[in-house]
Amino acid sequence: MGRDVPARVFTRDDRRRYRQKMQQCLDALAQMLREARFDFETQVGLEIELNLVDDPWEPAMRNTEVLEAIADPAWSTELGRFNLEINVPPRRLTAGGPDAWESEVRDALNHAEERAATVGAHLIMIGTLPTLQQSDVGGAALSENPRYHLLNEQVFAARGEDLLIAVDGVERLRTYADTITPEAACTSTQFHLQVSPDEFAQYWNAAQAIAGVQVALAANSPFLFGKELWPETRIPLFEQATDTRSEEIKVQGVRPRVWFGERWINSVFDLFEENVRYFPALLPLCDEENPQETLERGDIPELSELTLHNGTIYRWNRPVYAVVHGKPHLRVENRVLPAGPTVADVVANGAFYYGLTRALTDEERPVWSRMSFSAAQDNLQTAARHGIDARLYWPGMGEVPVVELVLRRLLPLAHRGLELSGMDAAWREPLLGIIEQRCVTGRNGAVWQAEMFHHIDDTFPVDHHEALRRMTGQYIDYMHLNAPVHTWPID
């Protein structure tokens, strides 16, 4: 959600006022788009969610103590007490030289790890924590911030019953949850791209079109609650862990709050309008600003109600409106990827995403004009279920192995997009070379985790959880070496 909110009980009048304020915000946004009031500087940004573990690599419910030890405003809590998030400052994609962004992220994570160790915790970048057990995600695991408790209350008030978590993969998971804390098992990497209003729809459509490809290449979440499920189990888990719909409401066709969407768009306004039209407010908190009066004064409105509401609708590619230093801007927030395994992998994933979306928006016949929206959505689900072994649809190629699609078609496009962004070949090759070698070897984080777990399970006389614990410890060791995951051995 990105904002602290007070603990309170909402009334019917709160909800009526909030709906009115959201409509006022929509009207103000429409006026700002017409009058071209936005900052156009192209910048990129990065958020990484991480898990906390103790020395035996079990979940450590210590985010408050770790945050105090880190003492850096770039770090914040997440939903679970075993989560943290770092918000890396925005930058121009090519600022500072080839290693600048990776070095900045590594330095920040290494400093945080040193400080976390002083209170008996360690950081791990991974899609779902393999040692996490269902007993770890009860109500006591919610972070102390009141906004998480309020969100939990509102989700269950809307739903009226416990959450069913059901995933059929290598093994089968069926369980119920009476809090939204299972969502905390989903730790992600979020790439931000600031664009002009005129370009927003093109970049959002491009990001939607490649979401399945991204997930297939970077899957890193094969284990949940001790079971081996999908290579990217984080996708179905996140969809289910915040679902406000009962079974009867689902049958009626009501849209889920974790949402891919249902159509290609023509404007960022389409997405905010859908938010207001389709989704009731979970946190109907109104502020005092009248956005129309703010515009009439020549100032820039915060559109607080619209942005808070947007933060409770979990699109895999989310629109972001923000005001920084008095200037409004728009961003595409790409949310499909898991965290990790290493900073090198994360930065390579970012280079592939930024380069590919830039190239796709530059095409004369864009991919979204040749591909149905449902095909893009199906690609995401297929990629989450099968990972780097997935077969995905792409216009002009039909259904093909994702590694063939990337090597033959998409990597050259990503190179071209980065070149258009001002990145020379000596800079591009190492970054996109990591993606290429992932495809050549067929190894990403999910593959390594599964292979390492089975190696330990088959070799040593230990139980299932101990094998997961040892695999997690080995993962952390390799994570700190920062060698891309396709180079990690199984031993």
Helices and strands as residue ranges (DSSP letters): H 12-34, E 44-53, H 63-70, E 75-77, E 83-91, H 100-117, E 122-124, G 134-137, G 139-141, H 146-159, E 163-168, E 172-177, G 181-185, E 188-195, H 197-218, E 223-224, E 227-228, H 234-241, H 247-251, E 258-259, H 268-278, H 291-296, H 304-310, E 314-315, E 317-324, E 327-338, H 343-361, G 367-369, H 373-386, G 387-389, E 391-394, E 398-401, H 402-405, I 406-410, H 411-420, H 425-441, H 445-459, H 464-481, G 485-487
